[in-house]
Amino acid sequence: MKYLIDTDWVIHHLKGETKVVKKLEELAPEGVVISVISLAELYEGVYYSRDPIKSQKLLDEFLAPDLKMLNVDQEICKVFGKERGRLRQQKKMISDFDLLIVSTCLYYNLTLLSNNLRHYEMVKGLSVSSLS
């Protein structure tokens, strides 16, 4: 596994945005995963979409093939605590969900696939790939 898909890329994929769909297909052989944190964010979108049944079906299809999901465990929590404290000392904060996703990337040495670069630019050692 080499890449972790951020929530925004999954949303763009579910909407059929060609650039994201093609890029994920291209990177799939190298290993792409998703964080359970992104799944939680995606379910909010499913439940509050205009068509929750269709949204659930699209999400299930995206997850179904063999997309591996990474959970948050004690080791990822340690990375989270260290990085959150560092950012707090510098008076630079990002959301806890984003920081848990980042912590997962840092722990597993993954590249984050995201277009939300400003959310992540202050995290040392994080590799981010975007379509921008």
The first five atom37 places (N, CA, C, CB, O) and aatype in JSON, in Angstrom:
{
  "aatype": [12, 11, 18, 10, 9, 3, 16, 3, 17, 19, 9, 8, 8, 10, 11, 7, 6, 16, 11, 19, 19, 11, 11, 10, 6, 6, 10, 0, 14, 6, 7, 19, 19, 9, 15, 19, 9, 15, 10, 0, 6, 10, 18, 6, 7, 19, 18, 18, 15, 1, 3, 14, 9, 11, 15, 5, 11, 10, 10, 3, 6, 13, 10, 0, 14, 3, 10, 11, 12, 10, 2, 19, 3, 5, 6, 9, 4, 11, 19, 13, 7, 11, 6, 1, 7, 1, 10, 1, 5, 5, 11, 11, 12, 9, 15, 3, 13, 3, 10, 10, 9, 19, 15, 16, 4, 10, 18, 18, 2, 10, 16, 10, 10, 15, 2, 2, 10, 1, 8, 18, 6, 12, 19, 11, 7, 10, 15, 19, 15, 15, 10, 15],
  "atom_mask": [
    [1, 1, 1, 1, 1],
    [1, 1, 1, 1, 1],
    [1, 1, 1, 1, 1],
    [1, 1, 1, 1, 1],
    [1, 1, 1, 1, 1],
    [1, 1, 1, 1, 1],
    [1, 1, 1, 1, 1],
    [1, 1, 1, 1, 1],
    [1, 1, 1, 1, 1],
    [1, 1, 1, 1, 1],
    [1, 1, 1, 1, 1],
    [1, 1, 1, 1, 1],
    [1, 1, 1, 1, 1],
    [1, 1, 1, 1, 1],
    [1, 1, 1, 1, 1],
    [1, 1, 1, 0, 1],
    [1, 1, 1, 1, 1],
    [1, 1, 1, 1, 1],
    [1, 1, 1, 1, 1],
    [1, 1, 1, 1, 1],
    [1, 1, 1, 1, 1],
    [1, 1, 1, 1, 1],
    [1, 1, 1, 1, 1],
    [1, 1, 1, 1, 1],
    [1, 1, 1, 1, 1],
    [1, 1, 1, 1, 1],
    [1, 1, 1, 1, 1],
    [1, 1, 1, 1, 1],
    [1, 1, 1, 1, 1],
    [1, 1, 1, 1, 1],
    [1, 1, 1, 0, 1],
    [1, 1, 1, 1, 1],
    [1, 1, 1, 1, 1],
    [1, 1, 1, 1, 1],
    [1, 1, 1, 1, 1],
    [1, 1, 1, 1, 1],
    [1, 1, 1, 1, 1],
    [1, 1, 1, 1, 1],
    [1, 1, 1, 1, 1],
    [1, 1, 1, 1, 1],
    [1, 1, 1, 1, 1],
    [1, 1, 1, 1, 1],
    [1, 1, 1, 1, 1],
    [1, 1, 1, 1, 1],
    [1, 1, 1, 0, 1],
    [1, 1, 1, 1, 1],
    [1, 1, 1, 1, 1],
    [1, 1, 1, 1, 1],
    [1, 1, 1, 1, 1],
    [1, 1, 1, 1, 1],
    [1, 1, 1, 1, 1],
    [1, 1, 1, 1, 1],
    [1, 1, 1, 1, 1],
    [1, 1, 1, 1, 1],
    [1, 1, 1, 1, 1],
    [1, 1, 1, 1, 1],
    [1, 1, 1, 1, 1],
    [1, 1, 1, 1, 1],
    [1, 1, 1, 1, 1],
    [1, 1, 1, 1, 1],
    [1, 1, 1, 1, 1],
    [1, 1, 1, 1, 1],
    [1, 1, 1, 1, 1],
    [1, 1, 1, 1, 1],
    [1, 1, 1, 1, 1],
    [1, 1, 1, 1, 1],
    [1, 1, 1, 1, 1],
    [1, 1, 1, 1, 1],
    [1, 1, 1, 1, 1],
    [1, 1, 1, 1, 1],
    [1, 1, 1, 1, 1],
    [1, 1, 1, 1, 1],
    [1, 1, 1, 1, 1],
    [1, 1, 1, 1, 1],
    [1, 1, 1, 1, 1],
    [1, 1, 1, 1, 1],
    [1, 1, 1, 1, 1],
    [1, 1, 1, 1, 1],
    [1, 1, 1, 1, 1],
    [1, 1, 1, 1, 1],
    [1, 1, 1, 0, 1],
    [1, 1, 1, 1, 1],
    [1, 1, 1, 1, 1],
    [1, 1, 1, 1, 1],
    [1, 1, 1, 0, 1],
    [1, 1, 1, 1, 1],
    [1, 1, 1, 1, 1],
    [1, 1, 1, 1, 1],
    [1, 1, 1, 1, 1],
    [1, 1, 1, 1, 1],
    [1, 1, 1, 1, 1],
    [1, 1, 1, 1, 1],
    [1, 1, 1, 1, 1],
    [1, 1, 1, 1, 1],
    [1, 1, 1, 1, 1],
    [1, 1, 1, 1, 1],
    [1, 1, 1, 1, 1],
    [1, 1, 1, 1, 1],
    [1, 1, 1, 1, 1],
    [1, 1, 1, 1, 1],
    [1, 1, 1, 1, 1],
    [1, 1, 1, 1, 1],
    [1, 1, 1, 1, 1],
    [1, 1, 1, 1, 1],
    [1, 1, 1, 1, 1],
    [1, 1, 1, 1, 1],
    [1, 1, 1, 1, 1],
    [1, 1, 1, 1, 1],
    [1, 1, 1, 1, 1],
    [1, 1, 1, 1, 1],
    [1, 1, 1, 1, 1],
    [1, 1, 1, 1, 1],
    [1, 1, 1, 1, 1],
    [1, 1, 1, 1, 1],
    [1, 1, 1, 1, 1],
    [1, 1, 1, 1, 1],
    [1, 1, 1, 1, 1],
    [1, 1, 1, 1, 1],
    [1, 1, 1, 1, 1],
    [1, 1, 1, 1, 1],
    [1, 1, 1, 1, 1],
    [1, 1, 1, 1, 1],
    [1, 1, 1, 1, 1],
    [1, 1, 1, 1, 1],
    [1, 1, 1, 0, 1],
    [1, 1, 1, 1, 1],
    [1, 1, 1, 1, 1],
    [1, 1, 1, 1, 1],
    [1, 1, 1, 1, 1],
    [1, 1, 1, 1, 1],
    [1, 1, 1, 1, 1],
    [1, 1, 1, 1, 1]
  ],
  "atom_positions": [
    [[0.85, -1.17, 0.0], [0.0, 0.0, 0.0], [0.89, 1.23, 0.0], [-0.96, 0.0, 1.21], [1.9, 1.3, 0.7]],
    [[0.47, 2.2, -0.82], [1.31, 3.38, -1.01], [0.54, 4.69, -0.84], [1.94, 3.33, -2.36], [1.14, 5.71, -0.5]],
    [[-0.77, 4.68, -1.09], [-1.56, 5.9, -1.09], [-2.79, 5.77, -0.18], [-1.99, 6.24, -2.51], [-3.41, 4.71, -0.1]],
    [[-3.11, 6.87, 0.49], [-4.34, 6.95, 1.26], [-5.23, 8.01, 0.6], [-4.06, 7.29, 2.77], [-4.8, 9.14, 0.39]],
    [[-6.45, 7.63, 0.29], [-7.38, 8.52, -0.41], [-8.1, 9.39, 0.62], [-8.4, 7.71, -1.26], [-8.75, 8.87, 1.52]],
    [[-7.98, 10.7, 0.48], [-8.68, 11.62, 1.37], [-10.16, 11.67, 0.96], [-8.04, 13.04, 1.32], [-10.54, 11.3, -0.15]],
    [[-10.96, 12.13, 1.88], [-12.41, 12.17, 1.68], [-12.79, 12.94, 0.42], [-13.09, 12.8, 2.88], [-13.7, 12.53, -0.3]],
    [[-12.12, 14.05, 0.15], [-12.49, 14.87, -1.01], [-12.33, 14.09, -2.31], [-11.65, 16.15, -1.06], [-13.15, 14.22, -3.23]],
    [[-11.28, 13.28, -2.4], [-11.09, 12.49, -3.63], [-12.18, 11.44, -3.78], [-9.71, 11.82, -3.63], [-12.64, 11.18, -4.89]],
    [[-12.6, 10.83, -2.7], [-13.67, 9.84, -2.78], [-14.95, 10.52, -3.27], [-13.91, 9.16, -1.39], [-15.65, 9.99, -4.14]],
    [[-15.24, 11.69, -2.73], [-16.44, 12.42, -3.16], [-16.36, 12.73, -4.64], [-16.61, 13.73, -2.34], [-17.33, 12.54, -5.37]],
    [[-15.21, 13.21, -5.1], [-15.05, 13.51, -6.53], [-15.19, 12.23, -7.38], [-13.67, 14.16, -6.8], [-15.77, 12.26, -8.46]],
    [[-14.67, 11.14, -6.87], [-14.8, 9.86, -7.59], [-16.27, 9.45, -7.67], [-13.98, 8.75, -6.89], [-16.74, 9.04, -8.73]],
    [[-16.99, 9.56, -6.56], [-18.41, 9.19, -6.55], [-19.23, 10.06, -7.49], [-18.97, 9.29, -5.13], [-20.25, 9.62, -8.02]],
    [[-18.78, 11.29, -7.7], [-19.47, 12.2, -8.63], [-19.04, 11.95, -10.07], [-19.19, 13.65, -8.25], [-19.55, 12.59, -11.0]],
    [[-18.11, 11.03, -10.27], [-17.67, 10.68, -11.61], [-16.7, 11.65, -12.24], [0.0, 0.0, 0.0], [-16.58, 11.7, -13.47]],
    [[-15.99, 12.43, -11.43], [-15.05, 13.4, -11.99], [-13.88, 12.65, -12.63], [-14.53, 14.38, -10.88], [-13.13, 11.93, -11.97]],
    [[-13.75, 12.83, -13.93], [-12.85, 12.06, -14.76], [-11.41, 12.04, -14.27], [-12.88, 12.58, -16.14], [-10.79, 10.98, -14.22]],
    [[-10.87, 13.21, -13.9], [-9.47, 13.27, -13.46], [-9.21, 12.36, -12.27], [-9.09, 14.7, -13.1], [-8.21, 11.64, -12.23]],
    [[-10.11, 12.39, -11.3], [-9.93, 11.59, -10.08], [-10.12, 10.11, -10.39], [-10.92, 12.03, -8.99], [-9.33, 9.27, -9.95]],
    [[-11.16, 9.79, -11.15], [-11.41, 8.39, -11.51], [-10.21, 7.79, -12.21], [-12.67, 8.27, -12.4], [-9.76, 6.7, -11.87]],
    [[-9.67, 8.51, -13.21], [-8.51, 8.02, -13.96], [-7.28, 7.89, -13.07], [-8.21, 8.94, -15.13], [-6.55, 6.9, -13.16]],
    [[-7.05, 8.88, -12.22], [-5.86, 8.85, -11.36], [-5.93, 7.69, -10.38], [-5.71, 10.18, -10.6], [-4.92, 7.02, -10.14]],
    [[-7.1, 7.43, -9.79], [-7.23, 6.32, -8.87], [-7.06, 4.98, -9.59], [-8.59, 6.37, -8.16], [-6.47, 4.05, -9.04]],
    [[-7.58, 4.88, -10.8], [-7.38, 3.65, -11.58], [-5.89, 3.45, -11.87], [-8.18, 3.71, -12.91], [-5.39, 2.32, -11.83]],
    [[-5.2, 4.53, -12.16], [-3.76, 4.47, -12.47], [-2.95, 4.04, -11.23], [-3.26, 5.85, -12.98], [-1.99, 3.27, -11.35]],
    [[-3.34, 4.54, -10.06], [-2.58, 4.27, -8.84], [-2.97, 2.97, -8.14], [-2.75, 5.41, -7.88], [-2.24, 2.48, -7.29]],
    [[-4.11, 2.42, -8.49], [-4.62, 1.22, -7.81], [-3.6, 0.08, -7.74], [-5.86, 0.72, -8.52], [-3.47, -0.55, -6.69]],
    [[-2.86, -0.21, -8.81], [-1.89, -1.31, -8.73], [-0.79, -1.09, -7.68], [-1.26, -1.51, -10.07], [-0.19, -2.05, -7.19]],
    [[-0.52, 0.19, -7.35], [0.51, 0.49, -6.35], [-0.04, 0.35, -4.92], [1.05, 1.9, -6.56], [0.73, 0.29, -3.96]],
    [[-1.35, 0.3, -4.8], [-1.98, 0.12, -3.5], [-2.59, 1.39, -2.95], [0.0, 0.0, 0.0], [-1.87, 2.29, -2.51]],
    [[-3.91, 1.46, -2.96], [-4.62, 2.59, -2.37], [-5.52, 2.09, -1.25], [-5.45, 3.35, -3.45], [-6.1, 1.01, -1.33]],
    [[-5.61, 2.9, -0.21], [-6.43, 2.56, 0.95], [-7.23, 3.79, 1.36], [-5.54, 2.05, 2.14], [-7.01, 4.89, 0.85]],
    [[-8.15, 3.58, 2.28], [-8.97, 4.66, 2.82], [-8.94, 4.56, 4.34], [-10.44, 4.6, 2.28], [-8.79, 3.47, 4.89]],
    [[-9.08, 5.69, 5.0], [-9.15, 5.71, 6.45], [-10.59, 5.55, 6.91], [-8.56, 7.02, 7.0], [-11.52, 6.03, 6.25]],
    [[-10.77, 4.88, 8.02], [-12.1, 4.75, 8.61], [-12.67, 6.14, 8.94], [-12.05, 3.87, 9.89], [-13.88, 6.32, 9.0]],
    [[-11.8, 7.11, 9.14], [-12.23, 8.49, 9.4], [-12.92, 9.05, 8.17], [-11.01, 9.37, 9.81], [-13.96, 9.7, 8.28]],
    [[-12.35, 8.82, 7.0], [-13.0, 9.26, 5.76], [-14.35, 8.59, 5.59], [-12.11, 8.97, 4.54], [-15.31, 9.22, 5.14]],
    [[-14.43, 7.32, 5.94], [-15.7, 6.61, 5.83], [-16.77, 7.28, 6.7], [-15.54, 5.14, 6.22], [-17.92, 7.42, 6.28]],
    [[-16.4, 7.68, 7.9], [-17.35, 8.38, 8.77], [-17.83, 9.68, 8.12], [-16.69, 8.69, 10.14], [-19.02, 9.99, 8.16]],
    [[-16.9, 10.43, 7.53], [-17.28, 11.66, 6.85], [-18.17, 11.38, 5.65], [-16.03, 12.43, 6.41], [-19.12, 12.12, 5.38]],
    [[-17.88, 10.31, 4.94], [-18.68, 9.95, 3.76], [-20.1, 9.57, 4.14], [-18.02, 8.81, 3.0], [-21.05, 9.88, 3.42]],
    [[-20.25, 8.88, 5.27], [-21.61, 8.51, 5.69], [-22.45, 9.72, 6.03], [-21.54, 7.58, 6.89], [-23.67, 9.69, 5.84]],
    [[-21.84, 10.78, 6.52], [-22.61, 12.02, 6.72], [-23.19, 12.47, 5.38], [-21.72, 13.15, 7.35], [-24.36, 12.83, 5.28]],
    [[-22.34, 12.44, 4.35], [-22.8, 12.82, 3.01], [-23.89, 11.92, 2.49], [0.0, 0.0, 0.0], [-24.83, 12.39, 1.84]],
    [[-23.79, 10.62, 2.77], [-24.82, 9.67, 2.33], [-26.16, 10.01, 2.98], [-24.41, 8.21, 2.67], [-27.17, 10.16, 2.3]],
    [[-26.14, 10.14, 4.29], [-27.4, 10.34, 5.03], [-28.06, 11.67, 4.77], [-27.15, 10.21, 6.48], [-29.28, 11.79, 4.92]],
    [[-27.29, 12.68, 4.38], [-27.86, 14.0, 4.15], [-27.84, 14.42, 2.69], [-27.12, 15.02, 4.97], [-27.96, 15.61, 2.38]],
    [[-27.69, 13.45, 1.8], [-27.73, 13.74, 0.37], [-29.19, 13.84, -0.09], [-26.97, 12.64, -0.43], [-30.12, 13.52, 0.65]],
    [[-29.36, 14.28, -1.3], [-30.71, 14.37, -1.88], [-31.31, 12.99, -2.08], [-30.68, 15.13, -3.21], [-32.53, 12.82, -2.01]],
    [[-30.45, 12.0, -2.34], [-30.92, 10.64, -2.58], [-30.03, 9.66, -1.8], [-30.9, 10.3, -4.12], [-29.09, 9.09, -2.35]],
    [[-30.34, 9.47, -0.51], [-29.5, 8.62, 0.33], [-29.35, 7.19, -0.18], [-30.06, 8.58, 1.72], [-28.29, 6.59, -0.01]],
    [[-30.37, 6.63, -0.78], [-30.29, 5.26, -1.28], [-29.28, 5.17, -2.42], [-31.68, 4.76, -1.76], [-28.45, 4.27, -2.45]],
    [[-29.35, 6.11, -3.35], [-28.4, 6.13, -4.46], [-26.98, 6.39, -3.94], [-28.8, 7.2, -5.5], [-26.02, 5.76, -4.38]],
    [[-26.86, 7.33, -3.01], [-25.55, 7.66, -2.45], [-24.93, 6.45, -1.74], [-25.66, 8.84, -1.48], [-23.74, 6.2, -1.87]],
    [[-25.76, 5.71, -1.0], [-25.27, 4.52, -0.31], [-24.8, 3.47, -1.32], [-26.37, 3.93, 0.6], [-23.78, 2.82, -1.12]],
    [[-25.54, 3.31, -2.39], [-25.18, 2.35, -3.44], [-23.83, 2.72, -4.07], [-26.28, 2.28, -4.52], [-22.97, 1.86, -4.26]],
    [[-23.66, 4.0, -4.39], [-22.4, 4.44, -4.99], [-21.23, 4.23, -4.03], [-22.49, 5.92, -5.37], [-20.15, 3.79, -4.45]],
    [[-21.44, 4.53, -2.76], [-20.37, 4.32, -1.78], [-20.05, 2.84, -1.64], [-20.76, 4.9, -0.42], [-18.88, 2.46, -1.59]],
    [[-21.08, 2.0, -1.58], [-20.86, 0.55, -1.48], [-20.08, 0.03, -2.67], [-22.2, -0.19, -1.38], [-19.19, -0.81, -2.52]],
    [[-20.4, 0.52, -3.86], [-19.68, 0.1, -5.07], [-18.22, 0.54, -5.02], [-20.37, 0.67, -6.33], [-17.33, -0.19, -5.45]],
    [[-17.98, 1.73, -4.5], [-16.61, 2.22, -4.4], [-15.79, 1.37, -3.42], [-16.6, 3.69, -3.95], [-14.63, 1.05, -3.68]],
    [[-16.41, 1.02, -2.31], [-15.72, 0.26, -1.28], [-15.61, -1.23, -1.6], [-16.42, 0.43, 0.04], [-14.67, -1.9, -1.17]],
    [[-16.56, -1.74, -2.37], [-16.73, -3.18, -2.55], [-15.55, -3.94, -3.14], [-17.87, -3.41, -3.4], [-15.17, -4.98, -2.61]],
    [[-14.96, -3.45, -4.22], [-13.99, -4.33, -4.9], [-13.01, -4.98, -3.93], [-13.23, -3.54, -5.94], [-13.1, -6.18, -3.67]],
    [[-12.09, -4.23, -3.43], [-11.14, -4.77, -2.46], [-10.4, -3.62, -1.81], [-10.15, -5.75, -3.14], [-9.23, -3.74, -1.43]],
    [[-11.09, -2.5, -1.68], [-10.47, -1.33, -1.08], [-10.24, -1.58, 0.4], [-11.34, -0.07, -1.29], [-11.18, -1.8, 1.16]],
    [[-8.99, -1.55, 0.79], [-8.64, -1.79, 2.19], [-8.91, -0.53, 3.01], [-7.15, -2.22, 2.32], [-8.65, 0.58, 2.56]],
    [[-9.42, -0.74, 4.22], [-9.71, 0.35, 5.12], [-8.78, 0.26, 6.33], [-11.19, 0.34, 5.56], [-8.63, -0.8, 6.93]],
    [[-8.17, 1.38, 6.67], [-7.28, 1.44, 7.83], [-8.01, 2.03, 9.02], [-6.02, 2.26, 7.51], [-8.6, 3.11, 8.92]],
    [[-7.97, 1.33, 10.13], [-8.59, 1.8, 11.36], [-7.61, 2.66, 12.14], [-9.07, 0.63, 12.22], [-6.41, 2.68, 11.85]],
    [[-8.12, 3.37, 13.12], [-7.29, 4.14, 14.02], [-6.98, 3.25, 15.22], [-7.99, 5.48, 14.47], [-7.88, 2.77, 15.9]],
    [[-5.69, 3.03, 15.46], [-5.29, 2.2, 16.6], [-4.4, 3.01, 17.53], [-4.56, 0.9, 16.11], [-4.2, 4.21, 17.32]],
    [[-3.87, 2.36, 18.54], [-3.07, 3.05, 19.54], [-1.84, 3.73, 18.93], [-2.64, 2.08, 20.62], [-1.49, 4.84, 19.33]],
    [[-1.18, 3.08, 17.98], [0.01, 3.66, 17.37], [-0.32, 4.92, 16.58], [0.7, 2.63, 16.46], [0.42, 5.9, 16.61]],
    [[-1.43, 4.9, 15.87], [-1.85, 6.09, 15.13], [-2.24, 7.2, 16.11], [-3.04, 5.76, 14.18], [-1.99, 8.37, 15.85]],
    [[-2.85, 6.83, 17.24], [-3.2, 7.81, 18.27], [-1.94, 8.47, 18.84], [-4.01, 7.15, 19.4], [-1.97, 9.65, 19.19]],
    [[-0.87, 7.72, 18.96], [0.39, 8.3, 19.44], [0.9, 9.35, 18.46], [1.46, 7.19, 19.65], [1.33, 10.43, 18.87]],
    [[0.86, 9.04, 17.17], [1.29, 10.0, 16.15], [0.4, 11.24, 16.22], [1.24, 9.36, 14.72], [0.88, 12.37, 16.16]],
    [[-0.92, 11.01, 16.34], [-1.89, 12.1, 16.44], [-1.54, 13.02, 17.61], [-3.32, 11.54, 16.6], [-1.46, 14.23, 17.45]],
    [[-1.33, 12.43, 18.79], [-1.04, 13.22, 19.98], [0.22, 14.06, 19.84], [0.0, 0.0, 0.0], [0.25, 15.22, 20.23]],
    [[1.24, 13.46, 19.29], [2.52, 14.16, 19.1], [2.35, 15.31, 18.11], [3.61, 13.19, 18.6], [2.81, 16.43, 18.38]],
    [[1.71, 15.05, 16.99], [1.56, 16.08, 15.96], [0.58, 17.17, 16.4], [1.08, 15.44, 14.63], [0.81, 18.35, 16.13]],
    [[-0.49, 16.8, 17.08], [-1.45, 17.79, 17.55], [-0.79, 18.73, 18.57], [-2.69, 17.1, 18.18], [-1.02, 19.94, 18.53]],
    [[0.02, 18.17, 19.46], [0.73, 18.99, 20.43], [1.71, 19.94, 19.77], [0.0, 0.0, 0.0], [1.82, 21.11, 20.16]],
    [[2.43, 19.44, 18.75], [3.38, 20.28, 18.02], [2.66, 21.43, 17.33], [4.16, 19.45, 16.98], [3.1, 22.58, 17.39]],
    [[1.55, 21.11, 16.67], [0.78, 22.15, 15.98], [0.19, 23.15, 16.97], [-0.34, 21.52, 15.14], [0.18, 24.35, 16.71]],
    [[-0.29, 22.67, 18.11], [-0.87, 23.55, 19.13], [0.2, 24.53, 19.64], [-1.46, 22.71, 20.31], [-0.09, 25.71, 19.82]],
    [[1.41, 24.04, 19.87], [2.49, 24.92, 20.32], [2.78, 26.02, 19.31], [3.75, 24.11, 20.57], [3.15, 27.14, 19.68]],
    [[2.6, 25.7, 18.04], [2.84, 26.68, 16.97], [1.6, 27.5, 16.64], [3.33, 25.98, 15.72], [1.61, 28.34, 15.74]],
    [[0.51, 27.24, 17.4], [-0.77, 27.92, 17.17], [-1.27, 27.71, 15.74], [-0.63, 29.42, 17.45], [-1.82, 28.62, 15.11]],
    [[-1.07, 26.48, 15.25], [-1.53, 26.06, 13.93], [-2.34, 24.79, 14.13], [-0.32, 25.83, 12.92], [-1.79, 23.74, 14.46]],
    [[-3.62, 24.89, 13.94], [-4.45, 23.71, 14.17], [-5.2, 23.33, 12.89], [-5.45, 23.97, 15.31], [-5.59, 24.18, 12.08]],
    [[-5.39, 22.03, 12.75], [-6.29, 21.51, 11.71], [-7.31, 20.64, 12.44], [-5.51, 20.7, 10.59], [-7.12, 20.28, 13.6]],
    [[-8.39, 20.31, 11.76], [-9.44, 19.53, 12.41], [-8.91, 18.18, 12.89], [-10.63, 19.33, 11.45], [-7.98, 17.62, 12.31]],
    [[-9.52, 17.67, 13.94], [-9.1, 16.37, 14.47], [-9.27, 15.27, 13.43], [-9.91, 16.02, 15.72], [-8.41, 14.39, 13.32]],
    [[-10.35, 15.3, 12.65], [-10.53, 14.28, 11.62], [-9.4, 14.33, 10.6], [-11.88, 14.45, 10.91], [-8.82, 13.3, 10.24]],
    [[-9.07, 15.54, 10.13], [-7.97, 15.67, 9.17], [-6.66, 15.2, 9.79], [-7.84, 17.13, 8.69], [-5.85, 14.56, 9.13]],
    [[-6.46, 15.52, 11.05], [-5.22, 15.13, 11.71], [-5.14, 13.62, 11.93], [-5.08, 15.85, 13.04], [-4.05, 13.05, 11.9]],
    [[-6.27, 12.97, 12.16], [-6.27, 11.5, 12.26], [-5.94, 10.86, 10.91], [-7.64, 10.99, 12.76], [-5.23, 9.86, 10.85]],
    [[-6.43, 11.44, 9.84], [-6.1, 10.95, 8.5], [-4.61, 11.14, 8.24], [-6.94, 11.69, 7.42], [-3.94, 10.23, 7.75]],
    [[-4.09, 12.31, 8.58], [-2.67, 12.6, 8.43], [-1.83, 11.63, 9.27], [-2.37, 14.05, 8.84], [-0.82, 11.11, 8.8]],
    [[-2.25, 11.41, 10.5], [-1.51, 10.52, 11.4], [-1.43, 9.11, 10.84], [-2.16, 10.49, 12.78], [-0.42, 8.43, 10.99]],
    [[-2.49, 8.68, 10.19], [-2.5, 7.37, 9.54], [-1.46, 7.34, 8.42], [-3.91, 7.04, 8.98], [-0.71, 6.37, 8.29]],
    [[-1.42, 8.39, 7.62], [-0.42, 8.48, 6.55], [1.0, 8.47, 7.11], [-0.63, 9.75, 5.72], [1.86, 7.75, 6.61]],
    [[1.22, 9.25, 8.14], [2.56, 9.32, 8.72], [2.98, 7.98, 9.3], [2.62, 10.41, 9.8], [4.11, 7.54, 9.1]],
    [[2.08, 7.32, 10.0], [2.41, 6.04, 10.62], [2.77, 4.98, 9.59], [1.25, 5.56, 11.48], [3.74, 4.24, 9.76]],
    [[1.98, 4.91, 8.52], [2.2, 3.89, 7.49], [3.1, 4.38, 6.35], [0.87, 3.44, 6.92], [3.36, 3.63, 5.41]],
    [[3.58, 5.62, 6.44], [4.42, 6.2, 5.39], [3.71, 6.2, 4.03], [5.74, 5.44, 5.3], [4.26, 5.74, 3.03]],
    [[2.49, 6.71, 4.03], [1.67, 6.76, 2.83], [1.63, 8.17, 2.27], [0.25, 6.26, 3.12], [1.79, 9.15, 3.0]],
    [[1.41, 8.27, 0.98], [1.15, 9.55, 0.34], [-0.35, 9.8, 0.38], [1.69, 9.58, -1.13], [-1.14, 8.93, 0.01]],
    [[-0.73, 10.98, 0.82], [-2.14, 11.35, 0.89], [-2.59, 11.9, -0.45], [-2.4, 12.38, 2.0], [-1.94, 12.79, -1.01]],
    [[-3.68, 11.38, -0.97], [-4.27, 11.88, -2.21], [-5.37, 12.85, -1.82], [-4.82, 10.71, -3.11], [-6.44, 12.43, -1.38]],
    [[-5.11, 14.14, -1.98], [-6.05, 15.17, -1.53], [-5.83, 16.45, -2.31], [-5.9, 15.42, -0.03], [-4.71, 16.76, -2.73]],
    [[-6.9, 17.2, -2.5], [-6.79, 18.52, -3.09], [-6.89, 19.61, -2.03], [-7.87, 18.71, -4.16], [-6.85, 20.79, -2.36]],
    [[-7.01, 19.22, -0.77], [-7.09, 20.18, 0.33], [-5.7, 20.47, 0.89], [-8.02, 19.64, 1.45], [-5.42, 20.19, 2.06]],
    [[-4.85, 21.01, 0.07], [-3.45, 21.2, 0.44], [-3.28, 22.12, 1.65], [-2.68, 21.75, -0.72], [-2.39, 21.9, 2.46]],
    [[-4.12, 23.14, 1.76], [-3.95, 24.08, 2.88], [-4.23, 23.4, 4.22], [-4.87, 25.29, 2.71], [-3.72, 23.84, 5.24]],
    [[-5.03, 22.32, 4.22], [-5.28, 21.59, 5.46], [-4.02, 20.89, 5.96], [-6.39, 20.57, 5.25], [-3.85, 20.67, 7.16]],
    [[-3.15, 20.54, 5.04], [-2.06, 19.63, 5.37], [-0.66, 20.22, 5.24], [-2.14, 18.44, 4.52], [0.31, 19.56, 5.62]],
    [[-0.53, 21.42, 4.7], [0.78, 21.97, 4.42], [1.65, 22.18, 5.66], [0.64, 23.26, 3.7], [2.87, 22.24, 5.54]],
    [[1.05, 22.29, 6.82], [1.83, 22.55, 8.04], [2.31, 21.28, 8.73], [1.01, 23.35, 9.0], [2.97, 21.35, 9.76]],
    [[1.98, 20.11, 8.16], [2.37, 18.83, 8.79], [3.72, 18.39, 8.21], [1.28, 17.73, 8.55], [3.84, 18.14, 7.01]],
    [[4.7, 18.31, 9.08], [6.05, 17.92, 8.67], [6.08, 16.44, 8.27], [7.06, 18.19, 9.8], [5.51, 15.59, 8.94]],
    [[6.77, 16.18, 7.18], [6.99, 14.81, 6.75], [5.84, 14.17, 6.01], [0.0, 0.0, 0.0], [5.91, 13.0, 5.64]],
    [[4.77, 14.92, 5.77], [3.62, 14.38, 5.06], [3.8, 14.57, 3.56], [2.31, 15.07, 5.53], [4.11, 15.67, 3.09]],
    [[3.61, 13.49, 2.82], [3.64, 13.55, 1.37], [2.2, 13.64, 0.87], [4.37, 12.29, 0.76], [1.37, 12.8, 1.2]],
    [[1.91, 14.67, 0.08], [0.56, 14.88, -0.45], [0.64, 14.99, -1.97], [-0.09, 16.16, 0.16], [1.51, 15.67, -2.51]],
    [[-0.27, 14.32, -2.63], [-0.38, 14.41, -4.08], [-1.77, 14.96, -4.39], [-0.14, 13.02, -4.76], [-2.77, 14.49, -3.85]],
    [[-1.81, 15.96, -5.27], [-3.1, 16.55, -5.63], [-3.23, 16.6, -7.14], [-3.25, 17.97, -5.01], [-2.29, 16.32, -7.88]],
    [[-4.41, 16.95, -7.58], [-4.65, 17.11, -9.01], [-4.57, 18.59, -9.4], [-6.0, 16.53, -9.39], [-4.72, 18.93, -10.57]],
    [[-4.33, 19.44, -8.43], [-4.29, 20.88, -8.7], [-2.99, 21.3, -9.32], [-4.51, 21.67, -7.42], [-2.78, 22.47, -9.61]]
  ]
}
